[in-house]
Amino acid sequence: MSNDSGLPTNPADLRLLLHALVDGELDAATSLALERRIASDPALAAEHARITASQAAVRSLRRPEVSEGFRARIAAIGTPDKTQALPARSRRPLARAAIHRFGSFDWRAMAASILVTAVLASGATQWVMLSGAPDSFAVAIASGHRRSLLATSPVDVVSSDRHTVKPWLDARIGVSPPAPDLAKDGFALLGGRIEVIGDKPMPALVYRHREHLITLVAAPQETGGASAPVATDLSAGGFSLVHWSDGAFSYWAISDTERPELENFVGRFQAAAAAG
């Protein structure tokens, strides 16, 4: 739900927009509307200041240096502990040295705990889990689609004409996928925008199907051939995603419409793209 400024009224969605604003990921219109809202809402202004301060504090932290000795100890995780074969009396000097150096912790257990914690923490930040797809790439696509649903406009260039959308994308990032308007099939082309995934700008097309939006990200392929569409339901957000390749692009279509409707869109897009 949104108000007359186009901004959501849900506090959780507003916080998401604040993070996107601090990260510089919002379009100009949404940024302006949100900044006006911040100026008139003390609570929102305080949350914005907290997020900005937290980000600045994190960025100011010095990256820890990892010694070669620590790397070697990490690599040794899982190797047999030869000291277990020694008599208890022979193990005591080693045990005392370990306690003196690492406190009361076994460094193998400590290192393993750090690695497991890091894996779990990174997994917790990913609010979707996919099978058969690179998690980080899919997460970025899902996050970009969700942000577009909250923004004032889901596109940077508004047009149903591929002769407008393709040149606009090509002029800015040097690449543009096929952009057929499928309005006669129930999937109207609204326009396009640029998504940044892994520090790489990529073209994204936006279609409307009834009250649902479909984002289609096209990642240029350097190598590899065509692959058939593979559909996956995301574990959160109520989104479905279909991934396929045609040799030139690797496509990712995401929407909150029903999966059969999204697969129908993919089939019609493939046919229109092949027909030129």
VENGI-V265355 format. One record per pair of residues at least 24 apart in sequence whose C-alpha atoms are under 8 Angstrom apart, sorted by the first residue. I is the first residue (numbers start at 1). GAP is how many residues later the second one is. D is the distance in Angstrom with one decimal. If there is no record, write none. Layout:
i = (I;I)
gap = (GAP;GAP)
d = (D;D)
This chain:
i = (5;6;6;6;7;7;7;7;7;8;13;15;17;17;18;18;19;22;22;26;27;27;29;30;30;30;73;74;74;74;77;77;77;127;127;128;128;128;128;129;129;130;130;130;130;131;137;137;140;141;141;141;141;142;144;145;145;145;154;154;155;155;155;155;155;156;156;156;156;157;157;157;158;158;158;159;159;159;159;160;160;160;160;161;161;165;165;169;169;169;173;173;173;175;175;176;177;177;177;178;178;179;179;180;180;180;182;182;185;186;187;212;212;212;213;213;213;214;214;214;214;214;215;215;215;215;216;216;216;216;217;217;217;218;218;218;218;219;219;219;220;220;220;221;221;221;221;222;223;229;231;231;233;242)
gap = (28;27;145;146;26;27;143;144;145;142;137;32;130;133;30;33;32;29;30;125;124;129;123;121;122;123;35;34;37;38;31;34;35;108;109;106;107;108;109;105;106;102;103;104;105;101;60;61;57;56;76;111;113;112;51;70;109;110;39;52;35;36;37;38;51;35;36;37;38;34;35;36;32;33;34;30;31;32;33;28;29;30;31;28;30;26;27;24;25;34;28;29;30;28;45;27;26;41;72;95;98;26;94;89;92;93;86;87;83;24;78;43;44;45;42;43;44;39;40;41;42;48;37;38;39;40;35;36;37;38;34;35;36;31;32;33;34;30;31;32;28;29;30;26;27;28;29;26;24;37;28;32;26;24)
d = (6.5;7.9;7.5;5.5;7.4;7.2;7.0;7.2;7.1;6.7;7.6;7.9;7.6;7.7;6.2;7.8;7.0;7.6;6.5;7.4;7.5;7.9;6.6;5.7;5.4;8.0;7.6;7.5;6.4;7.9;6.0;7.9;7.3;7.7;6.3;5.6;5.4;5.7;7.8;6.3;6.0;6.8;7.6;6.4;7.8;7.3;6.9;7.6;6.2;7.6;7.5;7.9;7.9;7.2;7.0;6.3;7.4;7.9;7.7;7.4;7.4;5.9;5.2;5.0;6.9;7.4;6.0;4.7;7.5;5.5;5.5;6.4;6.0;4.6;6.9;7.3;5.7;4.7;7.9;7.2;4.9;5.4;5.9;7.9;8.0;6.1;6.2;7.6;7.6;6.6;6.7;7.4;7.8;7.3;7.9;6.3;7.4;6.5;7.4;5.8;7.8;7.2;7.6;7.2;6.4;6.8;7.6;7.5;7.8;7.5;7.0;7.1;6.7;6.0;6.1;7.5;7.8;6.7;5.7;4.8;7.8;8.0;8.0;5.7;5.4;6.6;6.7;5.6;4.4;6.6;5.7;5.2;6.5;5.7;5.7;4.6;6.6;5.4;5.0;6.3;6.1;4.4;6.2;6.6;5.3;5.0;6.2;7.7;7.7;7.9;7.7;7.6;7.8;7.7)
